[in-house]
């Protein structure tokens, strides 16, 4: 997968600035797929303005590969139209469910990690990849609960999903840290469970910590130190991976978000620069 | 609420939805439920005890309603301002039980709200009209961005008059109250007046990514209704539209047609009809 560099999420609060100035200084944008499901409005005006200036990637929040009924044909048909219009470098969504019996929760909800669900999700990912005629990246989610029925970890589940379907992983490092805080899960165990080469993109973001010790994945504020630490570990394991900074609440001017992307770029350069051979001892 | 532990993915997801897709705080629901229903939560959710299992579900309950509420408040800001925070929150909860989100796009959640308000027997009818205005604005904003026909484009067309239609997303709303004045006060963060009786029609449309609305003037009703009824893919002859802009035999009619057409062109209401396009 092409290493696009270090991008940022396209957010409505940046639309006015982008319409005026274009996308100079941005390596790539991740666009929320469902924001493009309408026929027009400002999202499409912005995309028309920047699509020739900067690579775009589509990231969905509503596909629902873990829905018991799977993604709807209508959803996939609209996504195909958006893909045809924008030619994204790749397409991603989440390893989760979000709707049941025609009611959408608009949340990314955990599935039980066991063999029966794995078979179901594999069938849905095969269906999606066949429909979109491209590889899908699936993101590990923030979970605020674990199901009694789970028999494997999310990392083990994702690794097996990758092996059986050929899909890739969008590794959200912030989600690993939030899950570690709330559920005591080990981020390093997830990194170790995922095979090298499986991670096609990394997400970085901030979260909110509460006095009771819990954390919520709010995507607010700069990337915390704990997330940078796991990012370093991820780069050591997976090498250089296109990385994107998400900032969804109290969104600052785009320069501030770009500064976070620049920090990710610097960390990658520091960790993965070819080592200079040491001079032979005299 | 069933207390059977879910046996498959569909049942698990239904179990989850039954707990979190209702408006009451979960601890209150738990107090009202028989003991075995609460025990079923800890049989499904991994947690050291029942309270923790319910607390974990509650996180999702709060997040789901907060997100849906925020989406409605964004789409209906004037209605939210009129009702106040508590009143709007109560309305949103009642609405979401009657109309849970039926699609993947959060943008569509508020679509049934004007109709829901209109059917509420105890609700003021002006609120349903205000909601209808706000949803028409959302609809116009999300509509395809048509290139408006301008006087310059018309001159450039020369003798060959184009076929025209209304720009995508344009709507005419019949109203019985001055909800446009209420909307304007809310938009300017001013003290919001009680809606007064003022029957008429509101025109809602988009120009250059900005949504506009205004009262219809009497002369506009007939030609607009005709344009909307003829909103087919190939539009209408501009010449025929001009006839409808001043249908009488008044000697000043030609001047009046041009004035009226210029007004619509300046407002960006018309676009050149292209085959295959629809309003």
Interface residues (C-beta under 8 A of the other chain):
Chain A: X34 X37 X38 X39 X40 X41 X42 X44 X45 X62 X63 X64 X66 X67 X68 X69 X72 X75 X97 X98 X99 X100 X101 X102 X103 X104 X105 X106 X107 X109 X111 X112 X116 X117 X120 X144 X145 X146 X147 X148 X149 X150 X216
Chain B: X8 X9 X10 X12 X13 X14 X16 X17 X20 X21 X43 X44 X45 X46 X47 X53 X56 X57 X59 X60 X63 X64 X67 X68 X71 X100 X101 X102 X103 X104 X105 X106 X107 X109 X141 X142 X143 X144 X145 X168 X169 X209
